Amino acid sequence: MRVMLIIVSALLALGSATCLSSKEDKLVPIGPDVKANLVIYFNTGVTEGQINAFSQEVLSRQNPEGRGYKLRDGIGLQLRVFPSVQGHEAIAITFFSNATQTQREEVKVAVLSSPVVYKVLENVAPADVKKLE
């Protein structure tokens, strides 16, 4: 998972790219200029370890096969957002098109209940966010 985040982060630094959606077998655009369903901004001063823990504990579940983690049901893609906005690091997530409203709401409630989350924006391209206040 960490290697995947590094690869995706490198792609984002270069601009937009596409990713093959394993559940839907189609290419989907990714990148800072592509709208995400949720862009999650963390409190200033949050460490990389806290962001990784958030990803594992809130956005993921232990893989039932016993190795690693997999994204929660409904989440199709998770990306780190660079650069930070006003010192707030961020993660963007996109739901699968067939994610249920219940799955979407469960993710949103879990995200908003985390003490490391500062603000959540919906249906916005991370590159369009210049200010959070």
C-alpha positions in Angstrom: 0.0 0.0 0.0 2.8 2.4 0.8 4.5 1.7 -2.5 1.2 2.4 -4.2 0.9 5.8 -2.4 4.4 6.7 -3.4 3.7 5.9 -7.1 0.4 7.8 -7.0 2.0 10.7 -5.3 4.7 10.8 -8.0 2.0 10.8 -10.7 0.2 13.6 -9.0 3.4 15.7 -8.8 3.6 15.3 -12.6 0.0 16.2 -13.2 -3.0 14.2 -14.2 -2.9 10.5 -15.1 -5.3 7.6 -15.4 -5.8 4.6 -13.3 -7.4 1.3 -14.1 -10.4 0.7 -11.7 -10.2 -2.9 -10.7 -13.9 -3.3 -9.9 -15.2 -1.5 -13.0 -12.3 -2.3 -15.5 -12.2 1.1 -17.0 -9.7 3.9 -16.9 -10.5 6.8 -14.6 -8.6 10.1 -14.5 -6.6 10.9 -11.4 -4.7 14.0 -10.4 -4.9 17.3 -8.6 -7.1 18.9 -11.3 -9.7 16.0 -11.2 -12.7 16.3 -9.0 -12.7 14.1 -5.9 -15.8 13.1 -3.9 -14.1 14.0 -0.6 -10.9 16.1 0.0 -9.9 15.5 3.6 -7.7 18.2 5.2 -5.9 17.4 8.4 -5.1 19.6 11.3 -1.8 21.5 11.0 1.1 19.7 12.6 -0.3 16.2 11.9 2.5 13.8 11.3 3.0 11.4 8.4 2.5 8.6 10.9 -0.9 10.0 11.9 -2.0 10.4 8.3 -1.0 6.7 7.6 -2.9 5.6 10.8 -5.9 7.6 9.6 -5.7 5.9 6.2 -5.5 2.4 7.8 -8.0 2.9 10.6 -10.7 5.1 8.9 -10.4 4.7 5.1 -9.3 1.0 5.1 -10.0 -2.3 6.7 -7.7 -5.2 7.3 -7.5 -7.4 4.3 -9.6 -10.6 5.1 -6.7 -12.6 3.5 -4.6 -11.5 6.4 -2.1 -9.3 4.7 -2.2 -5.6 4.6 -5.3 -3.4 4.2 -7.9 -2.7 1.6 -10.0 0.4 1.1 -13.5 0.4 2.7 -16.4 -0.7 0.6 -17.4 2.0 -1.8 -14.0 3.8 -2.0 -12.4 3.4 -5.4 -9.3 5.5 -5.0 -7.3 7.3 -2.3 -4.7 9.9 -3.2 -2.4 12.1 -1.2 -2.8 15.7 -2.2 0.3 17.9 -2.7 1.1 20.7 -1.9 -0.6 21.3 1.4 -3.0 24.3 1.7 -2.2 26.7 4.5 -0.2 24.0 6.2 -3.0 21.4 6.0 -2.0 18.1 4.5 -4.7 16.3 2.6 -6.1 13.1 1.1 -8.6 12.9 -1.7 -10.9 10.0 -2.2 -13.2 9.0 -5.0 -16.1 6.6 -4.6 -16.8 3.8 -7.1 -19.8 4.9 -9.3 -21.8 2.0 -7.9 -21.0 2.9 -4.2 -24.2 3.0 -2.3 -25.4 6.1 -0.5 -25.0 4.1 2.8 -21.4 3.3 2.0 -20.7 7.0 1.1 -22.3 8.2 4.3 -20.5 5.7 6.5 -17.2 6.9 5.1 -18.1 10.5 5.6 -19.2 10.0 9.2 -16.0 8.1 10.0 -13.9 10.8 8.4 -15.7 13.7 10.2 -15.4 11.9 13.6 -11.6 11.7 13.4 -9.8 14.1 15.7 -7.0 14.6 13.1 -9.4 16.0 10.5 -9.7 19.7 10.1 -12.1 20.1 7.2 -13.7 18.0 4.5 -14.7 19.4 1.1 -17.0 17.6 -1.3 -16.9 17.3 -5.1 -13.9 19.6 -5.6 -10.7 19.3 -7.5 -7.8 19.6 -5.0 -5.9 22.0 -7.3 -8.8 24.4 -7.1 -8.5 24.7 -3.3 -6.3 27.7 -2.5 -7.7 28.7 1.0 -9.6 26.8 3.7 -10.8 29.6 5.9 
